[in-house]
């Protein structure tokens, strides 16, 4: 499996596939063709169908220049594409002749692949790639899951995770202060600030927890939806779940940053297992692969934070994913707003619920984490294409009926 630096990426929302990867591709094309008087970027597949809502065009234009670049949204059938997220960049001379072109695929998690060039696939740093193998190894060595991460990655990964955590906190704080309407045309009002500041006289500890956790998830998700800087965890669209749960626990239980880093390491390991053995792409497997994976990561991270055993961490991760199976990806107008923002908040609370169940019921379970990963992937592949990030079905369709 790959390094956690490939899973946790700091970048611009609202989509790792639709903004982080296209931004990287546009920057690369510009570096290779800095003096071209004109550019064109043609978007295909999911990038075309939901590109405006996901700000793909904005991300590319911000790099190549609004006065110098033209965006084309192609309606070429998906079955004729080499990848669901395909884009073609072209540079032109003053006469209008093409001087350079680059076909790029946004392959998930902010990564890109370029036709005709060596893959940028990073080297695997984890020898083991199933939870069962990792568990057996850790139990044999007497180590925790986070310690396995440090052994595989080297101690320097802690420094990277510290940067990740700082960005997560910064995003939450920025989102809690922001007001107004999210861009995109749906006139969605920011709610994080309102949620955070409400305090009813009869508020119970439980309702306070719900309100605060949800406000933190809203804060990140609203920043993401508005094109702010976030951390993929494991994606932009699901970036609010993990930071919301960890930030709440740090504020409420006074966990140290060092303990949070251990939780991020364990959560990242869970996300890596899902990415390796299934998918974290909404275009490939629906929202279960994004918010479901984020919930699973958050549940595992919380279990690490509370010092639970490996069996309990596995159960927390498994419960969180199992009850997201079949979750469709149907953002209205292709915007990562409805139902995405609210869905992050619900998943954050579900992660805390999974933690509670793992604390009591671990030894009664029948389903392994490896089993639920396999099931999620099969379920995602069976989902009809219009329920996989194309905004052609579900809420995205009925909203306008």
Secondary structure in CASP SS format (residue, H / E / C, confidence):
PFRMAT SS
TARGET T0000
AUTHOR 0000-0000-0000
METHOD secondary structure of the structure
MODEL  1
X C 1.00
X C 1.00
X C 1.00
X C 1.00
X C 1.00
X C 1.00
X C 1.00
X C 1.00
X C 1.00
X E 1.00
X E 1.00
X E 1.00
X C 1.00
X C 1.00
X C 1.00
X H 1.00
X H 1.00
X H 1.00
X H 1.00
X H 1.00
X H 1.00
X H 1.00
X H 1.00
X H 1.00
X H 1.00
X H 1.00
X H 1.00
X H 1.00
X H 1.00
X H 1.00
X H 1.00
X H 1.00
X C 1.00
X C 1.00
X C 1.00
X C 1.00
X C 1.00
X E 1.00
X E 1.00
X E 1.00
X E 1.00
X E 1.00
X E 1.00
X C 1.00
X H 1.00
X H 1.00
X H 1.00
X H 1.00
X H 1.00
X C 1.00
X C 1.00
X C 1.00
X C 1.00
X C 1.00
X C 1.00
X H 1.00
X H 1.00
X H 1.00
X H 1.00
X H 1.00
X H 1.00
X H 1.00
X H 1.00
X H 1.00
X C 1.00
X C 1.00
X C 1.00
X C 1.00
X E 1.00
X E 1.00
X E 1.00
X E 1.00
X E 1.00
X C 1.00
X C 1.00
X C 1.00
X C 1.00
X H 1.00
X H 1.00
X H 1.00
X C 1.00
X C 1.00
X C 1.00
X C 1.00
X C 1.00
X E 1.00
X E 1.00
X E 1.00
X E 1.00
X E 1.00
X E 1.00
X E 1.00
X C 1.00
X C 1.00
X C 1.00
X C 1.00
X C 1.00
X E 1.00
X E 1.00
X E 1.00
X E 1.00
X E 1.00
X E 1.00
X E 1.00
X E 1.00
X E 1.00
X E 1.00
X E 1.00
X C 1.00
X C 1.00
X E 1.00
X E 1.00
X E 1.00
X E 1.00
X C 1.00
X C 1.00
X C 1.00
X C 1.00
X C 1.00
X C 1.00
X C 1.00
X C 1.00
X C 1.00
X C 1.00
X C 1.00
X C 1.00
X C 1.00
X C 1.00
X C 1.00
X C 1.00
X H 1.00
X H 1.00
X H 1.00
X H 1.00
X H 1.00
X H 1.00
X H 1.00
X H 1.00
X H 1.00
X H 1.00
X H 1.00
X C 1.00
X C 1.00
X C 1.00
X H 1.00
X H 1.00
X H 1.00
X H 1.00
X H 1.00
X H 1.00
X H 1.00
X H 1.00
X H 1.00
X C 1.00
X C 1.00
X C 1.00
X H 1.00
X H 1.00
X H 1.00
X H 1.00
X H 1.00
X H 1.00
X H 1.00
X H 1.00
X H 1.00
X H 1.00
X H 1.00
X H 1.00
X H 1.00
X H 1.00
X H 1.00
X H 1.00
X H 1.00
X H 1.00
X H 1.00
X H 1.00
X H 1.00
X C 1.00
X C 1.00
X C 1.00
X E 1.00
X C 1.00
X C 1.00
X C 1.00
X C 1.00
X C 1.00
X C 1.00
X C 1.00
X E 1.00
X C 1.00
X C 1.00
X H 1.00
X H 1.00
X H 1.00
X H 1.00
X H 1.00
X H 1.00
X C 1.00
X C 1.00
X C 1.00
X C 1.00
X C 1.00
X C 1.00
X C 1.00
X H 1.00
X H 1.00
X H 1.00
X H 1.00
X H 1.00
X H 1.00
X H 1.00
X H 1.00
X H 1.00
X H 1.00
X H 1.00
X H 1.00
X H 1.00
X H 1.00
X H 1.00
X H 1.00
X H 1.00
X H 1.00
X H 1.00
X H 1.00
X H 1.00
X C 1.00
X C 1.00
X C 1.00
X E 1.00
X E 1.00
X E 1.00
X C 1.00
X C 1.00
X C 1.00
X C 1.00
X C 1.00
X C 1.00
X C 1.00
X C 1.00
X H 1.00
X H 1.00
X H 1.00
X H 1.00
X H 1.00
X H 1.00
X H 1.00
X H 1.00
X H 1.00
X H 1.00
X H 1.00
X H 1.00
X H 1.00
X H 1.00
X C 1.00
X C 1.00
X C 1.00
X H 1.00
X H 1.00
X H 1.00
X H 1.00
X H 1.00
X H 1.00
X H 1.00
X H 1.00
X H 1.00
X H 1.00
X H 1.00
X H 1.00
X H 1.00
X H 1.00
X H 1.00
X H 1.00
X H 1.00
X H 1.00
X H 1.00
X H 1.00
X H 1.00
X C 1.00
X C 1.00
X C 1.00
X C 1.00
X H 1.00
X H 1.00
X H 1.00
X H 1.00
X C 1.00
X H 1.00
X H 1.00
X H 1.00
X C 1.00
X H 1.00
X H 1.00
X H 1.00
X H 1.00
X H 1.00
X H 1.00
X H 1.00
X H 1.00
X H 1.00
X H 1.00
X H 1.00
X H 1.00
X H 1.00
X H 1.00
X H 1.00
X C 1.00
X C 1.00
X C 1.00
X C 1.00
X H 1.00
X H 1.00
X H 1.00
X H 1.00
X H 1.00
X H 1.00
X H 1.00
X H 1.00
X H 1.00
X H 1.00
X H 1.00
X H 1.00
X H 1.00
X C 1.00
X C 1.00
X C 1.00
X C 1.00
X C 1.00
X C 1.00
X E 1.00
X C 1.00
X C 1.00
X H 1.00
X H 1.00
X H 1.00
X C 1.00
X C 1.00
X C 1.00
X C 1.00
X C 1.00
X H 1.00
X H 1.00
X H 1.00
X H 1.00
X H 1.00
X H 1.00
X H 1.00
X H 1.00
X H 1.00
X H 1.00
X H 1.00
X H 1.00
X H 1.00
X H 1.00
X H 1.00
X H 1.00
X H 1.00
X H 1.00
X H 1.00
X H 1.00
X H 1.00
X H 1.00
X H 1.00
X H 1.00
X H 1.00
X C 1.00
X C 1.00
X C 1.00
X C 1.00
X H 1.00
X H 1.00
X H 1.00
X H 1.00
X H 1.00
X H 1.00
X H 1.00
X H 1.00
X H 1.00
X H 1.00
X H 1.00
X H 1.00
X H 1.00
X H 1.00
X C 1.00
X C 1.00
X H 1.00
X H 1.00
X H 1.00
X E 1.00
X C 1.00
X C 1.00
X C 1.00
X C 1.00
X C 1.00
X C 1.00
X H 1.00
X H 1.00
X H 1.00
X H 1.00
X C 1.00
X C 1.00
X C 1.00
END
